[in-house]
């Protein structure tokens, strides 16, 4: 097949869309470590997890064996509303860079939630609905996950209670209004609607909240009403599973045109996008069928993979959720006020952490000013204003393309463009005004987070 | 062809994309009236227009004869960046409404400018560049047109000077930052950078500006520097021509699947979207080949077609631009502070005005609360948060679908979904809070606008 025939945008046909999710854990020799009960340090049982997640999601969370999980028809119908997502050949960027590299990106931002989060939101809401539940609760910081969940719940006519970190609630009123337009009940956190919220407000009357506090409120509300479950937009095995639709579609599109990527790049916060994008390619590598170079890109201000520890840790700052074995900076790590939004998480998907630990993946940390520089360059030639998170992947994709320019290699580079930056213009404004600063935590600062890791000496890791 | 085979989203192939724009004026028996010099009331000559627009655009503006105008390769390359736009079968909306009607919409919002404006922005910037000009100037209110022009200029590496109405500049900082990210020079209007701006600021020190004032500043800047031309995002014949790409793509997609629309609906402000969407269908009707029902939808607060006069009028409140014969509420008409953004224009494309006058098109005025109700309903089932402008078309499409439900008719309805509402969340917020009000001007209020129409008794209309 000649290169000429590859269009700017590859849309697979609707009948070609994946009918199954791919479960990378089935092909991993070293499985991700189980979630532990934070009180007993014993593996969480299905019953215990069932108090937090609905039953089908518990099964998916614990399933390390089944390679493929069928996507229910109702979820596939919802996917048809905004998928297939285009696989874009970045001809304009290639020309601008004058690189012999061939650059592709899977664009997940062409839906109202503005990111890939919708892929798992609809799945989690669907299984809750199937179980006869009335609704779901969650927290949101930047707001992409909350918006995605609100959209999914509107479609399924379910209740959606979102605890939004108060400073975001006030600073991002548009995100809040999108959620409300989709019928979600959005509460600024901390609030007087929960015991934990009241307690925090009594202790810190002027606080503008934190993600940890919002999680605690969302979990409390779901735990007190058997008609609700708590849902989460990243980190979990089930989320990686649902997000595999990104990679599956990408692979189908590439196979149609005989394209094989040499390098696959994704930004990494909790790992939902990266895990989804690389899933089927990683599967081929784990089965020894193909070789790929995978690169996880994280902010230098929150360097989970590049400078974190591989250890059991709390998933939330409130320490109410199960313990996960993952790369972590410690649940007490406080990232600087960077603009990488969804990437400011102290931990990382246990499955991705294991793969990274076992040497299947590289990681790179990049600073935000160079990320926004790449984002602006990309926006001008490719016509899409990328989310700051996605722009981490753009930065490294450009770096790799420039290496090809030096060496003359015609490598094929694939990266994930997870979303759009329409709600991140405050950050772009700071960059445009030259007021954006970089921040790299010192070893001493990281040590504070590590000091808060739970004592796991009672278990045999 | 069975209905089953029609996908949710029809994307034509890149090689099927239009290579020509369609000029509806070529098929009109009664041509739109020429633009007149506001001082002499004589038709503007090509030379006079050449002081405002670059030469190729003057030719397009005055060309009532050539049915097809080739789209230059460079513009088609740019179109490939964000086109083809999907033609969506609104299966989910149909199911929600339980209507036998088949509803389709052409979605033009999947690009960073958030609307169809990019189709003409790249064309106008391209011809200016071809003529060796350094840049273009324009005004923007809501910001969609300014954003589109900034994107086009960034791609072509041209200067872009945008005068943004000061109140929008302050209330819509995100729009401003998107333009700046694309390298545009954005100035709040009125400003001290122009004579007219200085004069207005001296007279009204605290003013937050108006579109009329911003136009005057943009025109002044371009008139003082031969390296610049002024460009406009709607109303003009050239804009209708460029926007015909919307309808051409739609028709190609429909023809592929043997779909024939019975009713074609578009929102109408200056007419750029409506004119573009209906162009090739209107051509068939004008040539007597097919019958369609065309419906222009406008806000009841700014009822240009339904309650305006068909007369020569000023295109701008500053009265510096040529006179156009069109449906108008008078250049002095001040629409209420509604949220229909781009639809708050006192006039209408001369070509569409003539077609409406000659009975080829219907018009309907709708109130904003019912528009936002339709928008919210649409967003929940179709997953796209529509722009307020576009939602006028949604409202009437739903009305027509509900009529089909009553009569049992299986009509095919096509409407234009011009853009997304991410930058309109203040309006959605007001609607969500029940604080949105409707406003219909009284006859006396409209009379004030009509009183300001120019005295044309010297010419034989």
Interface residues (C-beta under 8 A of the other chain):
Chain A: X7 X8 X9 X11 X13 X14 X80 X81 X82 X92 X110 X111 X112 X114 X151 X154 X155 X173 X174 X177 X178 X180 X181 X182 X183 X376 X379 X380 X381 X382 X383 X384 X385 X420 X422 X423 X425 X426 X428 X429 X432
Chain B: X7 X8 X9 X11 X13 X14 X80 X81 X82 X92 X110 X111 X112 X114 X151 X154 X155 X173 X174 X177 X178 X180 X181 X182 X183 X376 X379 X380 X381 X382 X383 X384 X385 X420 X422 X423 X425 X426 X428 X429 X432
